[in-house]
Amino acid sequence: MYKKLGREVVFYESPQPSAGIHRLVFVLFQQLGRDTVITPEWRHNFSSRNFAEINNLAPVAASYVNCQRERGCGGRRI
């Protein structure tokens, strides 16, 4: 990504897990044209596949993360 040419279109919203372990996936997309990116009005049930298709984006990289609250209830208990 060229930082000088890039523009944030949706601000970063940090994860806020209430309890247990949560899975997060961060995806970096490359914009295939010079079209304006249409941002979603809400993030509930967000589909990255639909977002990429609508905005002519291609996935370049991804990162998978597990997280939980620092003093959370932990994961599965056996």
PDB file of N, CA, C and O in Angstrom:
ATOM      1  N   MET A   1       0.848  -1.185   0.000  1.00  0.00           N
ATOM      2  CA  MET A   1       0.000   0.000   0.000  1.00  0.00           C
ATOM      3  C   MET A   1       0.884   1.236   0.000  1.00  0.00           C
ATOM      4  O   MET A   1       1.858   1.319   0.749  1.00  0.00           O
ATOM      5  N   TYR A   2       0.539   2.175  -0.833  1.00  0.00           N
ATOM      6  CA  TYR A   2       1.245   3.444  -0.873  1.00  0.00           C
ATOM      7  C   TYR A   2       0.530   4.400   0.061  1.00  0.00           C
ATOM      8  O   TYR A   2      -0.560   4.888  -0.238  1.00  0.00           O
ATOM      9  N   LYS A   3       1.156   4.658   1.190  1.00  0.00           N
ATOM     10  CA  LYS A   3       0.499   5.467   2.218  1.00  0.00           C
ATOM     11  C   LYS A   3       0.125   6.851   1.699  1.00  0.00           C
ATOM     12  O   LYS A   3      -0.924   7.385   2.062  1.00  0.00           O
ATOM     13  N   LYS A   4       0.961   7.431   0.863  1.00  0.00           N
ATOM     14  CA  LYS A   4       0.684   8.774   0.363  1.00  0.00           C
ATOM     15  C   LYS A   4      -0.545   8.796  -0.545  1.00  0.00           C
ATOM     16  O   LYS A   4      -1.230   9.814  -0.645  1.00  0.00           O
ATOM     17  N   LEU A   5      -0.820   7.679  -1.202  1.00  0.00           N
ATOM     18  CA  LEU A   5      -1.953   7.629  -2.118  1.00  0.00           C
ATOM     19  C   LEU A   5      -3.197   7.048  -1.468  1.00  0.00           C
ATOM     20  O   LEU A   5      -4.299   7.196  -1.994  1.00  0.00           O
ATOM     21  N   GLY A   6      -3.029   6.384  -0.322  1.00  0.00           N
ATOM     22  CA  GLY A   6      -4.158   5.725   0.334  1.00  0.00           C
ATOM     23  C   GLY A   6      -5.037   6.702   1.089  1.00  0.00           C
ATOM     24  O   GLY A   6      -4.626   7.808   1.438  1.00  0.00           O
ATOM     25  N   ARG A   7      -6.262   6.256   1.330  1.00  0.00           N
ATOM     26  CA  ARG A   7      -7.207   7.082   2.069  1.00  0.00           C
ATOM     27  C   ARG A   7      -8.084   6.152   2.884  1.00  0.00           C
ATOM     28  O   ARG A   7      -8.624   5.177   2.362  1.00  0.00           O
ATOM     29  N   GLU A   8      -8.221   6.453   4.153  1.00  0.00           N
ATOM     30  CA  GLU A   8      -9.076   5.659   5.027  1.00  0.00           C
ATOM     31  C   GLU A   8     -10.527   5.995   4.724  1.00  0.00           C
ATOM     32  O   GLU A   8     -10.930   7.156   4.789  1.00  0.00           O
ATOM     33  N   VAL A   9     -11.317   4.966   4.390  1.00  0.00           N
ATOM     34  CA  VAL A   9     -12.718   5.218   4.064  1.00  0.00           C
ATOM     35  C   VAL A   9     -13.651   4.802   5.194  1.00  0.00           C
ATOM     36  O   VAL A   9     -14.781   5.282   5.274  1.00  0.00           O
ATOM     37  N   VAL A  10     -13.186   3.914   6.064  1.00  0.00           N
ATOM     38  CA  VAL A  10     -13.955   3.485   7.231  1.00  0.00           C
ATOM     39  C   VAL A  10     -12.990   3.463   8.409  1.00  0.00           C
ATOM     40  O   VAL A  10     -11.946   2.816   8.331  1.00  0.00           O
ATOM     41  N   PHE A  11     -13.313   4.148   9.493  1.00  0.00           N
ATOM     42  CA  PHE A  11     -12.401   4.213  10.627  1.00  0.00           C
ATOM     43  C   PHE A  11     -12.289   2.858  11.311  1.00  0.00           C
ATOM     44  O   PHE A  11     -13.203   2.036  11.248  1.00  0.00           O
ATOM     45  N   TYR A  12     -11.149   2.639  11.967  1.00  0.00           N
ATOM     46  CA  TYR A  12     -10.905   1.382  12.675  1.00  0.00           C
ATOM     47  C   TYR A  12     -11.740   1.339  13.945  1.00  0.00           C
ATOM     48  O   TYR A  12     -11.749   2.292  14.724  1.00  0.00           O
ATOM     49  N   GLU A  13     -12.426   0.255  14.144  1.00  0.00           N
ATOM     50  CA  GLU A  13     -13.227   0.046  15.345  1.00  0.00           C
ATOM     51  C   GLU A  13     -12.638  -1.154  16.073  1.00  0.00           C
ATOM     52  O   GLU A  13     -12.697  -2.274  15.566  1.00  0.00           O
ATOM     53  N   SER A  14     -12.072  -0.935  17.250  1.00  0.00           N
ATOM     54  CA  SER A  14     -11.385  -2.017  17.958  1.00  0.00           C
ATOM     55  C   SER A  14     -12.364  -3.088  18.418  1.00  0.00           C
ATOM     56  O   SER A  14     -13.524  -2.797  18.705  1.00  0.00           O
ATOM     57  N   PRO A  15     -11.888  -4.335  18.486  1.00  0.00           N
ATOM     58  CA  PRO A  15     -12.759  -5.412  18.958  1.00  0.00           C
ATOM     59  C   PRO A  15     -13.115  -5.221  20.423  1.00  0.00           C
ATOM     60  O   PRO A  15     -12.294  -4.748  21.209  1.00  0.00           O
ATOM     61  N   GLN A  16     -14.326  -5.585  20.787  1.00  0.00           N
ATOM     62  CA  GLN A  16     -14.772  -5.452  22.169  1.00  0.00           C
ATOM     63  C   GLN A  16     -15.486  -6.729  22.591  1.00  0.00           C
ATOM     64  O   GLN A  16     -16.697  -6.728  22.815  1.00  0.00           O
ATOM     65  N   PRO A  17     -14.723  -7.825  22.698  1.00  0.00           N
ATOM     66  CA  PRO A  17     -15.368  -9.081  23.080  1.00  0.00           C
ATOM     67  C   PRO A  17     -15.920  -9.013  24.494  1.00  0.00           C
ATOM     68  O   PRO A  17     -15.254  -8.516  25.403  1.00  0.00           O
ATOM     69  N   SER A  18     -17.135  -9.509  24.680  1.00  0.00           N
ATOM     70  CA  SER A  18     -17.747  -9.479  26.007  1.00  0.00           C
ATOM     71  C   SER A  18     -17.308 -10.664  26.848  1.00  0.00           C
ATOM     72  O   SER A  18     -17.036 -10.508  28.038  1.00  0.00           O
ATOM     73  N   ALA A  19     -17.235 -11.831  26.259  1.00  0.00           N
ATOM     74  CA  ALA A  19     -16.812 -13.022  26.990  1.00  0.00           C
ATOM     75  C   ALA A  19     -16.377 -14.081  25.996  1.00  0.00           C
ATOM     76  O   ALA A  19     -16.885 -14.144  24.877  1.00  0.00           O
ATOM     77  N   GLY A  20     -15.449 -14.900  26.406  1.00  0.00           N
ATOM     78  CA  GLY A  20     -14.995 -15.988  25.549  1.00  0.00           C
ATOM     79  C   GLY A  20     -13.997 -15.528  24.506  1.00  0.00           C
ATOM     80  O   GLY A  20     -13.566 -14.375  24.494  1.00  0.00           O
ATOM     81  N   ILE A  21     -13.647 -16.439  23.646  1.00  0.00           N
ATOM     82  CA  ILE A  21     -12.659 -16.174  22.605  1.00  0.00           C
ATOM     83  C   ILE A  21     -13.382 -15.754  21.326  1.00  0.00           C
ATOM     84  O   ILE A  21     -14.371 -16.368  20.926  1.00  0.00           O
ATOM     85  N   HIS A  22     -12.873 -14.703  20.697  1.00  0.00           N
ATOM     86  CA  HIS A  22     -13.456 -14.187  19.462  1.00  0.00           C
ATOM     87  C   HIS A  22     -12.432 -14.283  18.343  1.00  0.00           C
ATOM     88  O   HIS A  22     -11.239 -14.077  18.567  1.00  0.00           O
ATOM     89  N   ARG A  23     -12.895 -14.593  17.145  1.00  0.00           N
ATOM     90  CA  ARG A  23     -12.045 -14.717  15.979  1.00  0.00           C
ATOM     91  C   ARG A  23     -12.201 -13.466  15.114  1.00  0.00           C
ATOM     92  O   ARG A  23     -13.315 -13.038  14.815  1.00  0.00           O
ATOM     93  N   LEU A  24     -11.068 -12.889  14.719  1.00  0.00           N
ATOM     94  CA  LEU A  24     -11.076 -11.697  13.872  1.00  0.00           C
ATOM     95  C   LEU A  24     -10.234 -11.966  12.636  1.00  0.00           C
ATOM     96  O   LEU A  24      -9.215 -12.653  12.708  1.00  0.00           O
ATOM     97  N   VAL A  25     -10.658 -11.426  11.511  1.00  0.00           N
ATOM     98  CA  VAL A  25      -9.886 -11.524  10.282  1.00  0.00           C
ATOM     99  C   VAL A  25      -9.724 -10.111   9.726  1.00  0.00           C
ATOM    100  O   VAL A  25     -10.708  -9.410   9.490  1.00  0.00           O
ATOM    101  N   PHE A  26      -8.484  -9.706   9.522  1.00  0.00           N
ATOM    102  CA  PHE A  26      -8.178  -8.411   8.908  1.00  0.00           C
ATOM    103  C   PHE A  26      -7.780  -8.692   7.462  1.00  0.00           C
ATOM    104  O   PHE A  26      -6.910  -9.525   7.206  1.00  0.00           O
ATOM    105  N   VAL A  27      -8.412  -8.002   6.519  1.00  0.00           N
ATOM    106  CA  VAL A  27      -8.138  -8.230   5.104  1.00  0.00           C
ATOM    107  C   VAL A  27      -7.707  -6.916   4.463  1.00  0.00           C
ATOM    108  O   VAL A  27      -8.347  -5.880   4.647  1.00  0.00           O
ATOM    109  N   LEU A  28      -6.611  -6.975   3.705  1.00  0.00           N
ATOM    110  CA  LEU A  28      -6.132  -5.823   2.945  1.00  0.00           C
ATOM    111  C   LEU A  28      -6.585  -6.008   1.503  1.00  0.00           C
ATOM    112  O   LEU A  28      -6.305  -7.039   0.890  1.00  0.00           O
ATOM    113  N   PHE A  29      -7.280  -5.019   0.962  1.00  0.00           N
ATOM    114  CA  PHE A  29      -7.774  -5.085  -0.408  1.00  0.00           C
ATOM    115  C   PHE A  29      -7.020  -4.101  -1.282  1.00  0.00           C
ATOM    116  O   PHE A  29      -6.595  -3.040  -0.824  1.00  0.00           O
ATOM    117  N   GLN A  30      -6.858  -4.468  -2.550  1.00  0.00           N
ATOM    118  CA  GLN A  30      -6.311  -3.559  -3.544  1.00  0.00           C
ATOM    119  C   GLN A  30      -7.469  -3.076  -4.397  1.00  0.00           C
ATOM    120  O   GLN A  30      -8.283  -3.869  -4.871  1.00  0.00           O
ATOM    121  N   GLN A  31      -7.533  -1.769  -4.585  1.00  0.00           N
ATOM    122  CA  GLN A  31      -8.590  -1.202  -5.412  1.00  0.00           C
ATOM    123  C   GLN A  31      -8.176  -1.347  -6.871  1.00  0.00           C
ATOM    124  O   GLN A  31      -7.115  -0.858  -7.261  1.00  0.00           O
ATOM    125  N   LEU A  32      -8.994  -2.009  -7.682  1.00  0.00           N
ATOM    126  CA  LEU A  32      -8.643  -2.319  -9.063  1.00  0.00           C
ATOM    127  C   LEU A  32      -8.931  -1.177 -10.030  1.00  0.00           C
ATOM    128  O   LEU A  32      -8.491  -1.216 -11.179  1.00  0.00           O
ATOM    129  N   GLY A  33      -9.654  -0.179  -9.588  1.00  0.00           N
ATOM    130  CA  GLY A  33      -9.951   0.976 -10.430  1.00  0.00           C
ATOM    131  C   GLY A  33      -9.929   2.237  -9.598  1.00  0.00           C
ATOM    132  O   GLY A  33      -9.588   2.201  -8.416  1.00  0.00           O
ATOM    133  N   ARG A  34     -10.288   3.343 -10.202  1.00  0.00           N
ATOM    134  CA  ARG A  34     -10.282   4.611  -9.482  1.00  0.00           C
ATOM    135  C   ARG A  34     -11.692   5.016  -9.072  1.00  0.00           C
ATOM    136  O   ARG A  34     -11.979   6.203  -8.919  1.00  0.00           O
ATOM    137  N   ASP A  35     -12.559   4.049  -8.898  1.00  0.00           N
ATOM    138  CA  ASP A  35     -13.926   4.324  -8.467  1.00  0.00           C
ATOM    139  C   ASP A  35     -13.948   4.749  -7.007  1.00  0.00           C
ATOM    140  O   ASP A  35     -13.002   4.493  -6.262  1.00  0.00           O
ATOM    141  N   THR A  36     -15.021   5.394  -6.609  1.00  0.00           N
ATOM    142  CA  THR A  36     -15.223   5.759  -5.210  1.00  0.00           C
ATOM    143  C   THR A  36     -15.719   4.539  -4.450  1.00  0.00           C
ATOM    144  O   THR A  36     -16.633   3.851  -4.903  1.00  0.00           O
ATOM    145  N   VAL A  37     -15.119   4.271  -3.299  1.00  0.00           N
ATOM    146  CA  VAL A  37     -15.531   3.141  -2.473  1.00  0.00           C
ATOM    147  C   VAL A  37     -16.783   3.524  -1.700  1.00  0.00           C
ATOM    148  O   VAL A  37     -16.829   4.564  -1.043  1.00  0.00           O
ATOM    149  N   ILE A  38     -17.796   2.674  -1.785  1.00  0.00           N
ATOM    150  CA  ILE A  38     -19.053   2.902  -1.077  1.00  0.00           C
ATOM    151  C   ILE A  38     -18.956   2.222   0.277  1.00  0.00           C
ATOM    152  O   ILE A  38     -18.833   0.999   0.353  1.00  0.00           O
ATOM    153  N   THR A  39     -19.010   3.004   1.340  1.00  0.00           N
ATOM    154  CA  THR A  39     -18.878   2.442   2.687  1.00  0.00           C
ATOM    155  C   THR A  39     -20.226   1.972   3.213  1.00  0.00           C
ATOM    156  O   THR A  39     -21.259   2.572   2.918  1.00  0.00           O
ATOM    157  N   PRO A  40     -20.209   0.897   3.993  1.00  0.00           N
ATOM    158  CA  PRO A  40     -21.468   0.392   4.554  1.00  0.00           C
ATOM    159  C   PRO A  40     -22.007   1.328   5.630  1.00  0.00           C
ATOM    160  O   PRO A  40     -21.247   2.029   6.297  1.00  0.00           O
ATOM    161  N   GLU A  41     -23.330   1.330   5.789  1.00  0.00           N
ATOM    162  CA  GLU A  41     -23.946   2.175   6.810  1.00  0.00           C
ATOM    163  C   GLU A  41     -23.823   1.564   8.195  1.00  0.00           C
ATOM    164  O   GLU A  41     -23.828   2.290   9.190  1.00  0.00           O
ATOM    165  N   TRP A  42     -23.715   0.259   8.279  1.00  0.00           N
ATOM    166  CA  TRP A  42     -23.540  -0.418   9.560  1.00  0.00           C
ATOM    167  C   TRP A  42     -22.639  -1.633   9.347  1.00  0.00           C
ATOM    168  O   TRP A  42     -22.404  -2.036   8.208  1.00  0.00           O
ATOM    169  N   ARG A  43     -22.139  -2.213  10.422  1.00  0.00           N
ATOM    170  CA  ARG A  43     -21.209  -3.335  10.325  1.00  0.00           C
ATOM    171  C   ARG A  43     -21.814  -4.665  10.740  1.00  0.00           C
ATOM    172  O   ARG A  43     -21.153  -5.696  10.622  1.00  0.00           O
ATOM    173  N   HIS A  44     -23.037  -4.674  11.218  1.00  0.00           N
ATOM    174  CA  HIS A  44     -23.687  -5.911  11.617  1.00  0.00           C
ATOM    175  C   HIS A  44     -23.885  -6.801  10.384  1.00  0.00           C
ATOM    176  O   HIS A  44     -24.441  -6.356   9.380  1.00  0.00           O
ATOM    177  N   ASN A  45     -23.436  -8.042  10.461  1.00  0.00           N
ATOM    178  CA  ASN A  45     -23.512  -9.000   9.347  1.00  0.00           C
ATOM    179  C   ASN A  45     -22.811  -8.493   8.091  1.00  0.00           C
ATOM    180  O   ASN A  45     -23.288  -8.720   6.980  1.00  0.00           O
ATOM    181  N   PHE A  46     -21.691  -7.811   8.261  1.00  0.00           N
ATOM    182  CA  PHE A  46     -20.904  -7.288   7.146  1.00  0.00           C
ATOM    183  C   PHE A  46     -20.333  -8.443   6.327  1.00  0.00           C
ATOM    184  O   PHE A  46     -19.802  -9.397   6.895  1.00  0.00           O
ATOM    185  N   SER A  47     -20.433  -8.370   5.018  1.00  0.00           N
ATOM    186  CA  SER A  47     -19.882  -9.382   4.117  1.00  0.00           C
ATOM    187  C   SER A  47     -18.724  -8.781   3.334  1.00  0.00           C
ATOM    188  O   SER A  47     -18.933  -7.936   2.465  1.00  0.00           O
ATOM    189  N   SER A  48     -17.506  -9.213   3.638  1.00  0.00           N
ATOM    190  CA  SER A  48     -16.341  -8.686   2.921  1.00  0.00           C
ATOM    191  C   SER A  48     -16.381  -9.090   1.449  1.00  0.00           C
ATOM    192  O   SER A  48     -15.899  -8.350   0.590  1.00  0.00           O
ATOM    193  N   ARG A  49     -16.950 -10.255   1.154  1.00  0.00           N
ATOM    194  CA  ARG A  49     -17.057 -10.707  -0.240  1.00  0.00           C
ATOM    195  C   ARG A  49     -17.955  -9.759  -1.041  1.00  0.00           C
ATOM    196  O   ARG A  49     -17.594  -9.349  -2.143  1.00  0.00           O
ATOM    197  N   ASN A  50     -19.121  -9.412  -0.493  1.00  0.00           N
ATOM    198  CA  ASN A  50     -20.022  -8.478  -1.182  1.00  0.00           C
ATOM    199  C   ASN A  50     -19.404  -7.092  -1.289  1.00  0.00           C
ATOM    200  O   ASN A  50     -19.519  -6.437  -2.325  1.00  0.00           O
ATOM    201  N   PHE A  51     -18.744  -6.637  -0.212  1.00  0.00           N
ATOM    202  CA  PHE A  51     -18.092  -5.327  -0.206  1.00  0.00           C
ATOM    203  C   PHE A  51     -17.043  -5.254  -1.318  1.00  0.00           C
ATOM    204  O   PHE A  51     -16.978  -4.266  -2.049  1.00  0.00           O
ATOM    205  N   ALA A  52     -16.224  -6.299  -1.443  1.00  0.00           N
ATOM    206  CA  ALA A  52     -15.180  -6.326  -2.465  1.00  0.00           C
ATOM    207  C   ALA A  52     -15.783  -6.324  -3.871  1.00  0.00           C
ATOM    208  O   ALA A  52     -15.298  -5.621  -4.758  1.00  0.00           O
ATOM    209  N   GLU A  53     -16.828  -7.103  -4.066  1.00  0.00           N
ATOM    210  CA  GLU A  53     -17.460  -7.191  -5.380  1.00  0.00           C
ATOM    211  C   GLU A  53     -18.085  -5.860  -5.793  1.00  0.00           C
ATOM    212  O   GLU A  53     -17.916  -5.421  -6.931  1.00  0.00           O
ATOM    213  N   ILE A  54     -18.799  -5.222  -4.884  1.00  0.00           N
ATOM    214  CA  ILE A  54     -19.461  -3.946  -5.168  1.00  0.00           C
ATOM    215  C   ILE A  54     -18.451  -2.848  -5.483  1.00  0.00           C
ATOM    216  O   ILE A  54     -18.703  -1.994  -6.333  1.00  0.00           O
ATOM    217  N   ASN A  55     -17.299  -2.870  -4.793  1.00  0.00           N
ATOM    218  CA  ASN A  55     -16.317  -1.787  -4.905  1.00  0.00           C
ATOM    219  C   ASN A  55     -15.116  -2.119  -5.781  1.00  0.00           C
ATOM    220  O   ASN A  55     -14.133  -1.377  -5.783  1.00  0.00           O
ATOM    221  N   ASN A  56     -15.178  -3.231  -6.532  1.00  0.00           N
ATOM    222  CA  ASN A  56     -14.102  -3.608  -7.449  1.00  0.00           C
ATOM    223  C   ASN A  56     -12.759  -3.733  -6.715  1.00  0.00           C
ATOM    224  O   ASN A  56     -11.764  -3.124  -7.107  1.00  0.00           O
ATOM    225  N   LEU A  57     -12.755  -4.535  -5.645  1.00  0.00           N
ATOM    226  CA  LEU A  57     -11.569  -4.739  -4.820  1.00  0.00           C
ATOM    227  C   LEU A  57     -11.106  -6.190  -4.917  1.00  0.00           C
ATOM    228  O   LEU A  57     -11.909  -7.099  -5.124  1.00  0.00           O
ATOM    229  N   ALA A  58      -9.796  -6.389  -4.763  1.00  0.00           N
ATOM    230  CA  ALA A  58      -9.231  -7.740  -4.758  1.00  0.00           C
ATOM    231  C   ALA A  58      -8.449  -7.933  -3.466  1.00  0.00           C
ATOM    232  O   ALA A  58      -7.690  -7.046  -3.075  1.00  0.00           O
ATOM    233  N   PRO A  59      -8.614  -9.074  -2.790  1.00  0.00           N
ATOM    234  CA  PRO A  59      -7.857  -9.314  -1.559  1.00  0.00           C
ATOM    235  C   PRO A  59      -6.370  -9.489  -1.868  1.00  0.00           C
ATOM    236  O   PRO A  59      -6.003 -10.166  -2.829  1.00  0.00           O
ATOM    237  N   VAL A  60      -5.521  -8.874  -1.045  1.00  0.00           N
ATOM    238  CA  VAL A  60      -4.075  -8.943  -1.219  1.00  0.00           C
ATOM    239  C   VAL A  60      -3.434  -9.719  -0.074  1.00  0.00           C
ATOM    240  O   VAL A  60      -2.509 -10.501  -0.294  1.00  0.00           O
ATOM    241  N   ALA A  61      -3.917  -9.508   1.138  1.00  0.00           N
ATOM    242  CA  ALA A  61      -3.359 -10.176   2.315  1.00  0.00           C
ATOM    243  C   ALA A  61      -4.429 -10.268   3.387  1.00  0.00           C
ATOM    244  O   ALA A  61      -5.409  -9.523   3.377  1.00  0.00           O
ATOM    245  N   ALA A  62      -4.222 -11.204   4.318  1.00  0.00           N
ATOM    246  CA  ALA A  62      -5.169 -11.360   5.424  1.00  0.00           C
ATOM    247  C   ALA A  62      -4.422 -11.822   6.664  1.00  0.00           C
ATOM    248  O   ALA A  62      -3.367 -12.450   6.573  1.00  0.00           O
ATOM    249  N   SER A  63      -4.980 -11.505   7.817  1.00  0.00           N
ATOM    250  CA  SER A  63      -4.411 -11.913   9.099  1.00  0.00           C
ATOM    251  C   SER A  63      -5.549 -12.399   9.985  1.00  0.00           C
ATOM    252  O   SER A  63      -6.594 -11.755  10.080  1.00  0.00           O
ATOM    253  N   TYR A  64      -5.338 -13.541  10.633  1.00  0.00           N
ATOM    254  CA  TYR A  64      -6.348 -14.149  11.499  1.00  0.00           C
ATOM    255  C   TYR A  64      -5.894 -13.997  12.941  1.00  0.00           C
ATOM    256  O   TYR A  64      -4.739 -14.287  13.254  1.00  0.00           O
ATOM    257  N   VAL A  65      -6.784 -13.544  13.831  1.00  0.00           N
ATOM    258  CA  VAL A  65      -6.431 -13.275  15.227  1.00  0.00           C
ATOM    259  C   VAL A  65      -7.517 -13.819  16.149  1.00  0.00           C
ATOM    260  O   VAL A  65      -8.707 -13.685  15.862  1.00  0.00           O
ATOM    261  N   ASN A  66      -7.106 -14.429  17.250  1.00  0.00           N
ATOM    262  CA  ASN A  66      -8.026 -14.787  18.334  1.00  0.00           C
ATOM    263  C   ASN A  66      -7.836 -13.768  19.441  1.00  0.00           C
ATOM    264  O   ASN A  66      -6.702 -13.376  19.719  1.00  0.00           O
ATOM    265  N   CYS A  67      -8.909 -13.328  20.080  1.00  0.00           N
ATOM    266  CA  CYS A  67      -8.774 -12.393  21.194  1.00  0.00           C
ATOM    267  C   CYS A  67      -9.851 -12.653  22.228  1.00  0.00           C
ATOM    268  O   CYS A  67     -10.872 -13.280  21.946  1.00  0.00           O
ATOM    269  N   GLN A  68      -9.604 -12.158  23.432  1.00  0.00           N
ATOM    270  CA  GLN A  68     -10.604 -12.198  24.492  1.00  0.00           C
ATOM    271  C   GLN A  68     -10.288 -11.087  25.473  1.00  0.00           C
ATOM    272  O   GLN A  68      -9.183 -10.544  25.469  1.00  0.00           O
ATOM    273  N   ARG A  69     -11.248 -10.750  26.309  1.00  0.00           N
ATOM    274  CA  ARG A  69     -11.025  -9.706  27.312  1.00  0.00           C
ATOM    275  C   ARG A  69      -9.884 -10.125  28.218  1.00  0.00           C
ATOM    276  O   ARG A  69      -9.680 -11.310  28.478  1.00  0.00           O
ATOM    277  N   GLU A  70      -9.146  -9.138  28.694  1.00  0.00           N
ATOM    278  CA  GLU A  70      -7.997  -9.429  29.537  1.00  0.00           C
ATOM    279  C   GLU A  70      -8.398 -10.207  30.784  1.00  0.00           C
ATOM    280  O   GLU A  70      -7.679 -11.116  31.201  1.00  0.00           O
ATOM    281  N   ARG A  71      -9.517  -9.869  31.375  1.00  0.00           N
ATOM    282  CA  ARG A  71     -10.001 -10.587  32.554  1.00  0.00           C
ATOM    283  C   ARG A  71     -11.292 -11.318  32.215  1.00  0.00           C
ATOM    284  O   ARG A  71     -12.243 -11.347  32.997  1.00  0.00           O
ATOM    285  N   GLY A  72     -11.294 -11.903  31.030  1.00  0.00           N
ATOM    286  CA  GLY A  72     -12.485 -12.594  30.552  1.00  0.00           C
ATOM    287  C   GLY A  72     -12.676 -13.935  31.232  1.00  0.00           C
ATOM    288  O   GLY A  72     -11.897 -14.331  32.098  1.00  0.00           O
ATOM    289  N   CYS A  73     -13.698 -14.605  30.832  1.00  0.00           N
ATOM    290  CA  CYS A  73     -14.039 -15.883  31.445  1.00  0.00           C
ATOM    291  C   CYS A  73     -13.183 -17.013  30.903  1.00  0.00           C
ATOM    292  O   CYS A  73     -13.297 -18.150  31.360  1.00  0.00           O
ATOM    293  N   GLY A  74     -12.321 -16.711  29.926  1.00  0.00           N
ATOM    294  CA  GLY A  74     -11.482 -17.759  29.366  1.00  0.00           C
ATOM    295  C   GLY A  74     -12.180 -18.467  28.225  1.00  0.00           C
ATOM    296  O   GLY A  74     -13.263 -18.070  27.796  1.00  0.00           O
ATOM    297  N   GLY A  75     -11.560 -19.496  27.753  1.00  0.00           N
ATOM    298  CA  GLY A  75     -12.122 -20.258  26.641  1.00  0.00           C
ATOM    299  C   GLY A  75     -13.010 -21.371  27.145  1.00  0.00           C
ATOM    300  O   GLY A  75     -13.700 -21.233  28.155  1.00  0.00           O
ATOM    301  N   ARG A  76     -12.981 -22.465  26.433  1.00  0.00           N
ATOM    302  CA  ARG A  76     -13.796 -23.608  26.817  1.00  0.00           C
ATOM    303  C   ARG A  76     -13.254 -24.244  28.086  1.00  0.00           C
ATOM    304  O   ARG A  76     -12.041 -24.342  28.272  1.00  0.00           O
ATOM    305  N   ARG A  77     -14.138 -24.666  28.938  1.00  0.00           N
ATOM    306  CA  ARG A  77     -13.730 -25.342  30.174  1.00  0.00           C
ATOM    307  C   ARG A  77     -14.194 -26.787  30.105  1.00  0.00           C
ATOM    308  O   ARG A  77     -15.337 -27.082  29.755  1.00  0.00           O
ATOM    309  N   ILE A  78     -13.286 -27.665  30.445  1.00  0.00           N
ATOM    310  CA  ILE A  78     -13.598 -29.094  30.399  1.00  0.00           C
ATOM    311  C   ILE A  78     -13.629 -29.662  31.800  1.00  0.00           C
ATOM    312  O   ILE A  78     -13.876 -30.855  31.977  1.00  0.00           O
TER     313      ILE A  78
END
